[in-house]
Amino acid sequence: MRRKVDTEFVILFGENLRKVRKSKKMTMEKLAEKADMEYSQISRIEKGQINTSISTVKLLADALGVDAKDLFDF
């Protein structure tokens, strides 16, 4: 059975990640550095182009200094 990707949810997550990042006055480059990720991956997540893993969500939350649940508050 194939899993269905909820495209709307992925897009909303990315938009919220961008909102949280900007509220922390952090660039994508700085977030990538702090999360030890590629800038391009952050960009694709924020644009809703990729469905990221839960472990990546944790890395992003830690780098932003927020709880992982805050990234799902949309």
FIMAR-599357 format. One record per residue (C-alpha): y, z, x. Coordinates in steps of 0.1 Angstrom, whole numbers, padded with zeros to 4 digits, always signed. Layout:
N
YZX
...
//
This chain:
74
+0000+0000+0000
+0034-0009+0014
+0062+0015+0014
+0094+0005-0005
+0126+0011+0014
+0154+0025-0008
+0182+0003+0005
+0209+0020-0014
+0198+0054+0000
+0198+0040+0036
+0233+0026+0031
+0246+0059+0016
+0231+0079+0045
+0248+0056+0070
+0282+0059+0052
+0279+0097+0051
+0269+0098+0088
+0301+0078+0096
+0322+0102+0074
+0308+0133+0091
+0312+0117+0126
+0349+0108+0118
+0355+0143+0104
+0345+0156+0138
+0369+0131+0154
+0340+0117+0174
+0335+0080+0184
+0302+0063+0180
+0301+0061+0218
+0305+0099+0222
+0279+0105+0195
+0255+0082+0212
+0260+0100+0245
+0256+0135+0229
+0225+0124+0210
+0210+0105+0240
+0208+0073+0219
+0220+0038+0222
+0254+0030+0207
+0239+0000+0189
+0214+0022+0171
+0242+0045+0158
+0261+0014+0146
+0230+0000+0128
+0224+0034+0111
+0260+0037+0100
+0259+0002+0086
+0227+0009+0067
+0208-0018+0086
+0179+0005+0097
+0160+0033+0081
+0161+0060+0107
+0134+0086+0114
+0138+0123+0105
+0137+0132+0142
+0167+0110+0148
+0185+0126+0119
+0179+0160+0137
+0193+0146+0170
+0223+0132+0152
+0230+0165+0134
+0226+0186+0165
+0250+0162+0184
+0275+0165+0156
+0271+0203+0154
+0260+0203+0117
+0229+0211+0098
+0206+0181+0092
+0210+0187+0054
+0247+0180+0057
+0239+0144+0066
+0222+0140+0032
+0251+0155+0012
+0262+0123-0005
//
